[in-house]
Amino acid sequence: MTNTEGIPPPPVSLWRNRDYLLLWLGQAVSELGTSCTQFAFPLLIVRLTHSIAAAGLAYSLGQLPYVLLSLPAGALVDRWPRKRVMLLCTFCLTVCVASIPLALFLTSGPLRLLLLYAIAFGLGAISLFDGLAKQAARAWVVPKSQLPTAIAQNELIVGSSALVGPALGSWLFSISRLLPFVTDALSSLILLCSLLFIRSPLQDERRTQRHHLLLEVREGLIWLWSQKVIRSIFLISSYINLTITASVLLVLDIVQQQHIPSVLYGLIVAAGGVGNLLGTALCPPLQRRIPFGLALGCTLMVFVLLFPLYGFITTPLLLGAVFTSIALCDSIRAIFMDSYRFAVVPDALQGRVSSIYRVILFGVLTIGSSALGLSLEHWGMLPTVGIVWSGLLLITGLLFLSRSMQQATFPQE
């Protein structure tokens, strides 16, 4: 007889994991509503003020909490009951979005604009806490062996919402400028109901001893400093996200220079969404067949080979092909990196480590996006492509020279 004692049973399929399904389906509905608001909110600001700068300020206020509050937010999310944080944040997001129509009805002039700016900042701050708690909850409710599939399914939500949300938001806005926000508020209520039906606490038992908030932030920083692979992942991921921002700006610049119709520009951007979905579908089988370090190296090599083409291509078809291929590789890269990160980070540190990543990411994006815009305006296309490509060569070379990155493997249960 074969001795099977001590061998753990295979994990339950994600489609039979009740708490995961409630979390995933509720987030799918909520993400679609959020994409409607993200599309309609700047459009509403422009309609009210006739100013692009006013819409840009609203966007910046929505991103500001990620820079200012990420570190304390991560420590607090690790300290507080995770499920309760998600319930409270979802309720507050519902109230914030529902207050947009109220602000339009009850106020006017400068006061109305100030209220909308306050709502933009509030949505950003609440979304920060909510996102940290959701990421940690997903990493807890799913076995490590199923994390790549779960994260790929989350990317499917994000990619689908990015494709459908703007079209749905524009259609709703054409009917009534309030309808996208009402739809978002209803989607948040659906997420709230799904969270109420989750039975598990979505976290390990927390320690009763509490330290000063700064000491808890320091604890997360010390742990991260001891993890060479995670540090490398954070730096690589931040630069690749900046590269994706550069890709979008370069495509927009090429479209303007070549006088490509706006309809074709929309198709090129939509093709990028299709690339994200294809990468999401390909990632789980790739994760089972290709080692972690090799997969990251291959995706970075594709970036290195494709990105210089932006300096030479001018036709919409080739532009769409390059944009789609880069989006596909980025999706695979993101799923591999996020799966490794959530599997390695201890449950009690998930919020703090994720918050450190957000500080690095948004810091790089805030400074880098401005630098990219200035480079395109003053130096032109080829020098900007060359600068970004040099960074890609550097991080790809460092990855292949790093023994720890080459030997990194996805942790088992």
N, C-alpha and C positions, 0 to 999 in steps of 0.2 A: 504494500500500500504506500501511496505517496503521502509524505508527512506535510500537511498544510497548516500545522499549528504555528501561530505567530505571523502568518501571512495576512496582511490586512485585506479586507474585501475591496473590490474595485469601487471607486466613488460613484455615487448616483449621478445619472445623466443630468445635465443642467436643465433640460426640459422637464425633469421630474423634481427639481430642487425648488420647492414651493416659495421659500423666502427670496431666493434669487430671482425667480420669475416675477414675483410681485414688485421687487425693486426695479428689474429691467423693463417691464411693461409700463410701470408708472413713469419711469424716466423717459421712455420712448415718447409717450404722449406729451409730457411736460417739455421735452426738448423741442418738439415741433411748435408748441405754443411760444416758447422762448425765442425761437428763430423768427417767428412773426413779429414779436416785439423788437428784436434787434434790427430787423429790416425797417419797421414802421416808425420807430422812435426818432431817428435822425430826420426821416422824411417829414414827420410832424413838426420838428423844430424848424426845419427850413420853411415849411408852409406857414408857420406862425411868424417867423422873423425875417424871411427872405434873405437869410445869411448862412453860407456854408461854414463860416467861422464859428457861428453859434452851435451848429450841429457838431463840429469838431470838438468844441469845448465840452459838450455833453458826453461825447465818447470818451474824452480824456478823464472826465470826472468818474465815469463808470470803471475805468481801469486803475485809477489812483489808489483805491483800497488794496489792490494786489501788491502794490509797492510799499505802502505805509503799514499795512496791518498783517501781512502774511505770517511773519514770525510769531507774534503773540497769538494770532488765530490758530496756528498749528499747535501750540502748547495748550491752549484752552480746549481745542477739540479733543486732544489726547486726555485731558483732565475730566471733561464732562461726559455724561452718558451719550453715546453716539446716536442712538435712535431718537432720543429726546431732542438733540440738536437738529437732526434732519426734520423732525416734525415741526419744531418751532420755526426753522428757516423757511420751510415750505409755506407755512401759514403767513409768515411775514412777507414773503415774495408775492403771495396772492394779494395781500393788502396793498403792497406797494404798486403792483401793476393795476389793481382796481382803482387806485387813487389817481391815476393819470386821467381817466374820464372825469373824475370829480374835480380835478384841478382845472380842466377846461371849462366845466360848467360854472364853477363857483368863483373863479378869479379871472383877472384880465390884466393886460399890460405887463410891466416889469415883475409884478408879484407872481403872475402865472409862470413866467420864464424861470424865476428863482425857485419856485416849487418844483418845476420839471427838472431843474439841475439837481435839486436836493434828492429827488426820486432817483435820478441817474446814479448819484453817489450811493444812495441806500441800496439800490439793486446790486451794485458792484460789491458792497460790503457784505450783504447777506449771501450773495452767490459765492463769495470766497469761503465763508464758513460752511455753507451747504456743500460745495464741491469737495472740500477737504474731508468732510464726514462721509460723503457718498463713496469717494475713492477708497477710504479705509474700510467702510462697511462691505463693499464688493470684494475686497481682498480677504475679508474675514469669512464671508458666507460661502466662498468658492474654494474648493481644495486647490493646492498649489499646482497639481497636474492639469487642472482645468482653467487656470488663470489666463493663458494665451487665448483660449476660445472665448472666455468671458469678456476679455478686453477687446477682442476682435468684434464681438457682438455689440459692445459699447461703441466702437468705432463705426459700426454699421448704422447705429442710431444717429451719430453725429453727421456722418456722410449723407444719409438720407434726408436728415433735417436741413442740411446745407443746400441740398438740391430742391426739396419741396417747399421749404419754409419761405424763401423770398417770393416764389410764385404765389403761394397761398397768401402771404402777407400783403403783396401788391393788390391781389384781387379783393381781399377784405377791405383794404384801405380805399380802393376805388368805390366800394359800396358806402362805407362810412369810415371816417378817420379814427373812430373809436373802436371799431370791430376787431382789429388785431389784438388790442389790449384786453378786450372782454374775452376773446378766445384764449389768450394766454392765461388769464385768471382762472378760467374754467379748467384748463389743462392742469394747472397747479392744484386745484381741488381734487382732481382725479388722482394725482400723485399722492396727495395727503391721505386719501382714502386707502390707497394701496399700502402706504407705510403703516397705517393703523392695523392692517391685517397681518403684518409680519410678526411672527411669534418670538423669534430669537432676539437676544439683546444686541447682536451685531458687533460684539467686542468681547475680549477676554475680561476676566474679573480684574478690576482696577485696584491698585494699591491704595491703602487708606492714608498713608503718610503723604503730605503735600509739601512741596518746596516753594520758594519764591518763583514767580513766573519767569524771571530772567535766568534763574538756575535751571529751570526745565528747558528753556530755549537752548541754554548752553549744553545741556545733556544731549539734545539732538545734534548740535554742531559737533560735539566730541565724537559721537557715534559715526557721523558722516565722515569726519576726518580720518577715522580708522578704516574706512571702506574705500580702497583705491578704485575698485571697479565702479561702484556707485558714483564716486566723484567724477570719474571719466565719463560715465553715462550722462550726468547732469551737464557737463561742459559741452559734450558732443551734441546732445539734444538741443541745448540752447542755441548753438551755432546753426544747426540744421533748420531750426524754426526761423531764425533770421534769414537763412538762405531761401526758405519758402516765401517769406515776406518780400525778399529781393526778386524772386521769380514773378510774383504778382505785379510788382512795380515795373519790372522790365517788360512784361507782356503789355501792360497798359501804355508804356512809353512807345513800344513798337507799333501798337495799334494807332496811336496818335500820329506817329511819324509817317506811317504808311497809309494813313487815311482809310483804315479798315472799318467797315460799317459796324455800328454798335451791336447789331444783331449777331454778327460773327464773333465779336468780342464776348458776348454772352454765351455763345456756344463753346468758345474756348475755355471759359471759366467752368461751364457745366461739364466739359470733358475732364477737367481736373477732378470734379466730384466723382465721375465715373471711375477714374483711376484710383481714387481712395477706396471705393467700394470693391474694385477688383483686388487691390492689395489686402483688404480685409478678408476676402474670400480665400486668398492664397496663403495667408499667414499660418493658420493652424496646421495644415499638412507640411508646410516648410519647417515649422518648429519641431515637428516629430522627426524630420530627416536631416536637418542641417544644424551643426553645433552653433551655440550662441555667438561666439566670437567671429566665426567664419561668416555667419549671416550678416552681422553688422558690417564687416569688412567689405562684403560684396555689395551691399546697398550703398555704402559710401563711394565705392569705385564707380558705380553707375552715376551717382551725383557728379563725380569728377569728370566723367566722360561726356555727360549730357549738358552740363551747365554752360560750358563755353559756346555752345551752339546759339545761345541767345544773342551773341555778338554778331551773328552772320545771317540768321534766317529772317525772312521777311514775309513769307506766304502764310496765310491763316492755317492751312492744312498742316504744314510742318510745325508751326508754332503750337497748334493744338496737340500734336503728337508728342512733342518734347514736354509740354506742360503736363500732359496726362501721365507720361512715363515717370516724371519726377514725383508727381502726386502718388503714383502707385508705390514707388520705392519708399517714399516718406511714410506711407501708411504701414508698410511692413516694418520699417525701422522703428516707428513709434510703438507698435504692438510688442515687438521683441523687447525693447527697452523697458516699457511700462510693466510687462509681465515679470521681467527679472527683478525690477525694483520692488514691486508689491510682494513678490515671493520672498525676498531677502530681508526687507525691513521688518523688525519685530512689531507686533500689533500695537504695543504700547507707545511706539514712536512714529506710527504712520502719519499722523497729522503734522508733527514737527518736521519730519524729513520732507514731506510733500510741500510744506510751507517754505522751506529753504530752497527747494527747487523752483518754486514760483517766484521767489525774490530774484534768483539768478536769471530765470527765463524772462521775466518782465523787465528787469534791469537791462538785459542785453537787447530786448526788442525796443524798449523806449529810446535808448541811445542809438542803437543800430539803425532803426527805421529813419530817424532824423538824418543820420549820416548818409544813408543810402539816397534819400531825397536830394540832399545837398550835392552829393557826388554826381547824380544824374543831371542835375540842373547846371552845374558848373563845369564838369569834366566830360560828360557824355556817356554813351552806352558802353563802348569797349573798355575804357578804364574802370568803370564800375564793375563790369563782368569780371575783369582781371583781378580786382581787389577781392571780390567774394570768392572767386575760384582759388586764389592763393590761400585763403583760409581753409577751403575744402581740402586742398593738397596737404596742408599742415596737419589738420586733425586726422586725415586718413593715414598719413605717414606715422603719426604718433600711435594710432590704433594698431597698426601692423608691427610697430616696434615694441609695443607694450606686451610683455609676457603674461601679465595678469589678465589683460583683456583677451588675449588669444586663448588662454586656458580656461576662461570663465565658462561654466556650464549652468544650465537652468537647474535650480535646486529642486530636489524631490521632496516628497512628503516627510 
